[in-house]
Amino acid sequence: MPKTTKKGDAKKSEIPSTLQRSESKAQRTFAKAHDSAVKEYGEGGRAHRVAYAALKHSYEKVGDHWEPKAQKGPSDDRARNGGPNASGKSAAGKPTGAKPGAATDDGPLDVGRHATTRVRPG
């Protein structure tokens, strides 16, 4: 579903809540990038990733909203190198290719928040 109006403004009901609390330029950036990605890749996760990547080039998340960055550019070393085989650490400090639950130099990740199965009580 398009996230922009015919005038090019973001549809408030179609954008994430953190963007609803952000300035209109951040909303338009996300919405236009998302709509363009939907045309290229179809609706779904890839379109959302493209839209967030475009947003993160100029904005950073601060609390429950997005604020303009002091300097435009990639959000971290991994984004700077780009592509599916990017190298470097993410903004969270995780090495490239780290999977949820995978052990790193810092020890195992908190796998509880990544669990996809439920355990029945008792």
Secondary structure, 3 states (H helix, E strand, C coil): CCCECCCCCECHHHCCHHHHCCCHHHHHHHHHHHHHHHHHHCCCHHHHHHHHHHHHHHEEEECCEEEECCCCCCCCHHHHHCCCCCCCECCCCCECCCCCCCEECCEECCHHHHCCCCCCCC
